[in-house]
Amino acid sequence: MGKLEDGKKILKALGLPPQQQTDIASYTLLALADVGKRVPWASADRRSMKIHAIKEWVGETYGKVYAENTRETFRRQVLHQLEQARVVDRNPDDPTLPVNSPRTHYALTADALAVVRAFGTSAFKAEAEKFGKSHGALLEMYRAARVGQRVAVVLASGKKLTLSPGEHNELQKAIVESFAPVFAPGARLLYLGDTAAKDLHVETGALEALKIPVTKHGKLPDVVLHMPEKGWLLLIEAVTSHGPVSPKRKKELELALKDCSLPRVYVSAFPDRDEYRRHMADIAWETEVWIADSPTHMIHYNGEKFLGPHAPY
C-alpha cells in the first residue's frame, strides 16, 4: 500500500484538506498520473481520463474495485475539489464541452505533475511550495480562460448574460437573439436556464404575477417568453441532449401551469434539421418547431392554423 499512502502525502503537500487525503482521492491521483505499483513517481505521466476509466484503471492496477454507483463520489468528493485546487483540469482536450457532457474528462495540471514527479526527491518540498505560491494566480487564470469560452447572450433590453459553453446554450442564445425578434417581437424574457446554473435569468416577480411556479426545478422549459400585446406565453424547449415538447412533456407543463390563465404556445427548438429528424416522432400535436439553421421559418404541428395558442388537453 506504499503508493497509496504516498499519494495521500502528495495531496497534503498540494494543499488539499483532510477530506481529500483519502484512499479514493489517492487512487484518483495515481490513475491520472499513470503510476502503478512498480512505476516510479519520476515517470508519472499526464493522462486524460473519464471517471469510468479512472475506476477501471484502479481496479486493474491496484485491485481496488469501486461500484458503478460511486461515480458521483469520484466527481463530487474528489475531482471537484482537485479541480478547485488546480491539481486537475476538467476537459483539457475540449474546454467547450458542456458541464453535463458524457465526454467529460480530467487530467493533472502541468504544475501538479511537476510536484508528483518530484516526490521522494530533494526537490519535492520546493516544488510543492512553488505550487502553493502560484495557486491563486493559476486559479484566476483558469477562471479567466473559462469566462472567455462562455456564450454571450444579448437580451432585447440590451442586458447581457453569459452562459456556460456547449451546444445546448448556443441554441438558447439563438432562441433569444434570432427566434424571439422574428416570431415574438416585443416579448419579455421571463426565464432562461443554463446547463451549469439552472436558473440563470429569472423574472421572479413577473412569473409570480402570472401564477407561474418558479420554485420547482426542472418544471419550467429552457426558455419562457411573455408576449404582453397578444397575451401569449411561449414555452420553448432547446433540444440537444434532452427531448422536445412531447405529449408527455406538454401534459407535465399544463399541470405545472394550471394556475396560469395565459394561452400557451409550445415550441421545440432544434440546432439543425438532423437533430429535428431524430425527434420527429416525439413531437406533440398543436405545438411549434423552430430550427436554428433556418431561423425565419417554422414548422406547425397542426392542420388548422399557424403560430398561436391552442386549447389545453
C-alpha positions as CSV (number, residue, x, y, z in Angstrom):
1,M,0.0,0.0,0.0
2,G,3.1,2.3,-0.2
3,K,2.0,4.1,-3.3
4,L,-1.5,4.7,-1.8
5,E,0.0,6.4,1.2
6,D,2.5,8.3,-0.9
7,G,-0.4,9.7,-2.9
8,K,-2.0,11.0,0.3
9,K,1.2,12.7,1.2
10,I,1.3,14.4,-2.2
11,L,-2.3,15.5,-1.9
12,K,-1.5,17.1,1.5
13,A,1.6,18.8,0.1
14,L,-0.6,20.2,-2.7
15,G,-2.9,21.8,-0.1
16,L,-5.8,19.5,-0.2
17,P,-7.9,19.4,3.0
18,P,-8.1,16.1,5.0
19,Q,-11.4,15.2,3.3
20,Q,-9.5,14.8,0.1
21,Q,-6.5,13.0,1.6
22,T,-8.4,9.7,1.3
23,D,-8.0,6.4,-0.4
24,I,-10.3,7.3,-3.3
25,A,-8.6,10.6,-3.8
26,S,-5.1,9.0,-3.8
27,Y,-6.2,6.3,-6.2
28,T,-7.6,9.0,-8.5
29,L,-4.2,10.8,-8.4
30,L,-2.4,7.6,-9.1
31,A,-4.7,6.9,-12.1
32,L,-4.3,10.4,-13.6
33,A,-0.5,10.1,-13.2
34,D,-0.5,6.6,-14.5
35,V,1.6,5.4,-11.6
36,G,1.3,1.7,-11.0
37,K,2.7,-0.3,-8.1
38,R,6.2,-0.6,-9.7
39,V,6.2,2.7,-11.6
40,P,8.5,5.4,-10.0
41,W,7.0,8.7,-9.3
42,A,9.6,10.3,-11.6
43,S,7.9,8.5,-14.5
44,A,4.4,9.9,-13.8
45,D,2.5,11.0,-16.9
46,R,-0.4,13.3,-17.7
47,R,-3.4,11.2,-18.8
48,S,-6.9,12.5,-19.7
49,M,-9.4,10.1,-18.3
50,K,-13.2,9.9,-17.8
51,I,-14.4,8.8,-14.3
52,H,-15.3,5.3,-15.6
53,A,-11.7,4.9,-17.0
54,I,-10.3,6.0,-13.6
55,K,-12.4,3.4,-11.8
56,E,-11.3,0.7,-14.3
57,W,-7.7,1.6,-14.0
58,V,-7.7,1.5,-10.2
59,G,-9.4,-1.9,-10.3
60,E,-7.0,-3.4,-12.9
61,T,-3.8,-1.8,-11.4
62,Y,-4.4,-1.9,-7.7
63,G,-7.2,-4.4,-7.3
64,K,-9.5,-1.9,-5.6
65,V,-12.9,-2.3,-7.2
66,Y,-15.4,0.6,-7.0
67,A,-19.0,0.0,-7.8
68,E,-20.6,1.9,-10.7
69,N,-22.7,3.9,-8.3
70,T,-19.6,5.5,-6.9
71,R,-19.2,7.7,-10.0
72,E,-20.8,10.6,-8.2
73,T,-18.5,10.1,-5.2
74,F,-15.5,10.4,-7.5
75,R,-16.9,13.5,-9.1
76,R,-18.3,15.4,-6.1
77,Q,-15.9,14.4,-3.3
78,V,-12.6,14.1,-5.2
79,L,-12.4,15.6,-8.7
80,H,-14.4,18.7,-8.0
81,Q,-12.1,19.6,-5.1
82,L,-9.0,18.7,-7.2
83,E,-10.2,21.0,-9.9
84,Q,-10.8,23.8,-7.5
85,A,-7.3,23.3,-6.1
86,R,-5.8,23.4,-9.6
87,V,-4.5,19.9,-9.3
88,V,-6.6,18.8,-12.3
89,D,-8.1,20.4,-15.3
90,R,-11.6,19.4,-16.5
91,N,-11.9,18.7,-20.2
92,P,-8.4,20.0,-21.1
93,D,-8.7,18.3,-24.6
94,D,-12.0,20.1,-25.3
95,P,-12.8,23.0,-22.9
96,T,-16.0,23.8,-24.8
97,L,-17.8,20.6,-23.6
98,P,-20.9,21.4,-21.5
99,V,-21.0,20.7,-17.8
100,N,-23.1,17.6,-18.2
101,S,-21.3,16.1,-21.2
102,P,-20.8,12.3,-21.1
103,R,-17.4,13.0,-22.6
104,T,-16.2,14.9,-19.5
105,H,-12.6,14.0,-18.7
106,Y,-9.9,15.1,-16.3
107,A,-6.1,15.4,-16.4
108,L,-3.4,16.6,-14.0
109,T,-2.3,20.2,-14.5
110,A,1.3,20.7,-15.6
111,D,2.2,22.3,-12.3
112,A,0.7,19.5,-10.2
113,L,2.5,16.9,-12.4
114,A,5.8,18.6,-11.6
115,V,5.1,18.1,-7.9
116,V,4.1,14.5,-8.4
117,R,7.3,13.7,-10.4
118,A,9.5,15.2,-7.6
119,F,8.0,13.1,-4.8
120,G,10.8,11.2,-3.0
121,T,13.5,13.6,-4.1
122,S,15.1,16.6,-2.5
123,A,13.2,18.8,-4.9
124,F,9.8,17.8,-3.7
125,K,9.4,20.4,-0.9
126,A,10.5,23.2,-3.2
127,E,8.1,22.1,-6.0
128,A,5.2,21.8,-3.5
129,E,5.9,25.3,-2.1
130,K,6.2,26.7,-5.7
131,F,2.8,25.2,-6.5
132,G,1.3,26.7,-3.3
133,K,2.6,30.2,-4.0
134,S,1.3,30.2,-7.6
135,H,-2.0,28.6,-6.7
136,G,-4.0,31.9,-6.5
137,A,-2.7,33.3,-9.8
138,L,-3.3,30.0,-11.6
139,L,-6.8,29.9,-10.3
140,E,-7.6,33.3,-11.6
141,M,-6.0,32.5,-14.9
142,Y,-8.2,29.3,-15.1
143,R,-11.3,31.3,-14.3
144,A,-10.5,33.9,-16.9
145,A,-10.0,31.2,-19.5
146,R,-13.4,29.7,-18.7
147,V,-15.1,33.1,-18.9
148,G,-13.6,33.6,-22.3
149,Q,-15.2,30.5,-23.5
150,R,-18.7,31.3,-22.2
151,V,-21.6,32.0,-24.5
152,A,-22.7,35.7,-24.5
153,V,-26.4,36.4,-24.9
154,V,-27.8,39.9,-25.5
155,L,-31.4,40.5,-24.5
156,A,-33.8,42.8,-26.3
157,S,-33.3,45.3,-23.4
158,G,-29.6,45.4,-24.1
159,K,-28.8,43.4,-20.9
160,K,-26.0,40.9,-21.4
161,L,-25.9,37.4,-20.0
162,T,-23.2,34.7,-20.2
163,L,-24.0,31.0,-20.4
164,S,-21.6,28.1,-19.9
165,P,-20.1,26.7,-23.1
166,G,-21.9,24.0,-25.0
167,E,-24.3,23.2,-27.9
168,H,-27.3,23.5,-25.7
169,N,-26.6,27.0,-24.6
170,E,-25.6,28.0,-28.1
171,L,-29.1,27.0,-29.1
172,Q,-30.6,29.0,-26.3
173,K,-28.6,32.0,-27.5
174,A,-30.2,31.5,-30.9
175,I,-33.7,31.3,-29.4
176,V,-33.2,34.7,-27.6
177,E,-31.4,36.5,-30.4
178,S,-32.9,35.0,-33.6
179,F,-36.2,33.4,-32.8
180,A,-37.7,36.0,-30.4
181,P,-37.2,39.1,-32.7
182,V,-38.9,37.3,-35.6
183,F,-41.7,35.3,-34.1
184,A,-42.2,37.0,-30.7
185,P,-41.3,40.7,-31.2
186,G,-41.6,42.8,-28.1
187,A,-41.7,39.6,-25.9
188,R,-40.2,39.8,-22.4
189,L,-37.8,37.0,-21.3
190,L,-39.1,35.7,-18.1
191,Y,-36.9,32.7,-17.7
192,L,-33.6,31.4,-19.2
193,G,-31.9,28.3,-17.8
194,D,-28.3,27.2,-18.1
195,T,-26.7,23.8,-18.1
196,A,-24.4,25.0,-15.3
197,A,-26.7,27.3,-13.4
198,K,-30.2,26.1,-13.8
199,D,-31.9,29.5,-13.1
200,L,-29.6,31.9,-14.9
201,H,-32.2,34.6,-15.7
202,V,-35.5,34.6,-13.7
203,E,-38.0,37.4,-13.6
204,T,-39.4,36.2,-10.3
205,G,-41.9,39.0,-9.8
206,A,-43.4,38.7,-13.3
207,L,-43.6,34.9,-13.1
208,E,-45.4,35.0,-9.7
209,A,-47.8,37.7,-11.0
210,L,-48.7,35.4,-13.9
211,K,-49.0,32.5,-11.4
212,I,-46.2,30.6,-13.0
213,P,-44.3,28.4,-10.4
214,V,-40.7,29.3,-10.0
215,T,-39.6,27.1,-7.1
216,K,-39.8,23.7,-8.7
217,H,-36.5,22.9,-10.5
218,G,-37.0,21.1,-13.8
219,K,-40.6,22.1,-14.2
220,L,-40.1,25.1,-16.5
221,P,-38.8,24.7,-20.0
222,D,-35.5,26.1,-21.1
223,V,-36.9,29.5,-22.3
224,V,-40.1,31.3,-21.2
225,L,-41.2,34.4,-23.1
226,H,-44.3,36.5,-22.5
227,M,-45.9,38.5,-25.3
228,P,-48.0,41.1,-23.5
229,E,-49.7,42.6,-26.5
230,K,-51.2,39.2,-27.5
231,G,-51.3,37.8,-24.0
232,W,-49.4,34.7,-25.0
233,L,-46.9,32.6,-23.0
234,L,-44.2,31.0,-25.2
235,L,-42.7,27.8,-23.6
236,I,-39.6,26.8,-25.5
237,E,-37.5,23.6,-25.2
238,A,-34.0,23.7,-26.6
239,V,-33.5,20.3,-28.0
240,T,-29.9,18.9,-28.0
241,S,-29.4,16.2,-25.4
242,H,-33.0,16.3,-24.0
243,G,-36.2,15.8,-25.8
244,P,-38.8,18.1,-27.5
245,V,-42.3,19.1,-26.3
246,S,-43.7,15.6,-26.4
247,P,-47.3,14.7,-25.5
248,K,-45.9,13.7,-22.0
249,R,-43.9,16.9,-21.6
250,K,-46.8,19.0,-22.7
251,K,-49.1,17.4,-20.1
252,E,-46.5,18.0,-17.4
253,L,-46.2,21.7,-18.3
254,E,-50.0,22.0,-18.4
255,L,-50.2,20.6,-14.9
256,A,-47.4,22.8,-13.7
257,L,-49.1,25.9,-15.2
258,K,-52.6,25.0,-14.1
259,D,-53.0,28.3,-12.2
260,C,-51.8,30.5,-15.1
261,S,-54.6,31.7,-17.3
262,L,-52.4,32.8,-20.3
263,P,-52.8,30.9,-23.6
264,R,-49.7,28.8,-24.2
265,V,-47.6,28.4,-27.3
266,Y,-45.3,25.3,-27.1
267,V,-42.1,25.4,-29.2
268,S,-39.4,22.7,-29.7
269,A,-36.2,24.4,-30.9
270,F,-33.5,22.4,-32.7
271,P,-30.0,23.4,-33.8
272,D,-30.4,21.8,-37.3
273,R,-32.6,19.5,-39.4
274,D,-30.6,16.4,-38.4
275,E,-31.4,16.9,-34.8
276,Y,-35.0,17.6,-35.7
277,R,-35.3,14.4,-37.7
278,R,-34.1,12.4,-34.7
279,H,-37.0,13.7,-32.6
280,M,-39.8,14.0,-35.1
281,A,-41.8,11.1,-33.8
282,D,-41.9,12.5,-30.3
283,I,-43.2,16.0,-31.0
284,A,-46.7,16.7,-29.7
285,W,-49.5,17.9,-32.0
286,E,-50.6,21.5,-31.6
287,T,-47.1,22.6,-30.9
288,E,-44.5,24.5,-33.0
289,V,-41.0,23.7,-34.3
290,W,-38.2,26.1,-34.9
291,I,-34.8,25.2,-36.4
292,A,-31.9,27.5,-35.8
293,D,-30.2,27.0,-39.2
294,S,-33.5,28.1,-40.9
295,P,-34.3,30.9,-38.4
296,T,-37.0,32.7,-40.4
297,H,-39.3,29.6,-40.8
298,M,-41.3,27.5,-38.5
299,I,-43.0,24.1,-38.7
300,H,-46.5,24.0,-37.4
301,Y,-47.8,20.7,-35.9
302,N,-51.4,21.3,-36.7
303,G,-53.7,21.4,-39.7
304,E,-55.8,24.5,-39.0
305,K,-53.7,27.5,-38.0
306,F,-50.2,28.9,-37.7
307,L,-48.3,30.1,-34.7
308,G,-50.6,30.6,-31.8
309,P,-52.0,29.0,-28.6
310,H,-54.3,26.1,-28.6
311,A,-56.9,24.9,-26.1
312,P,-55.4,22.7,-23.3
313,Y,-56.0,19.0,-23.2
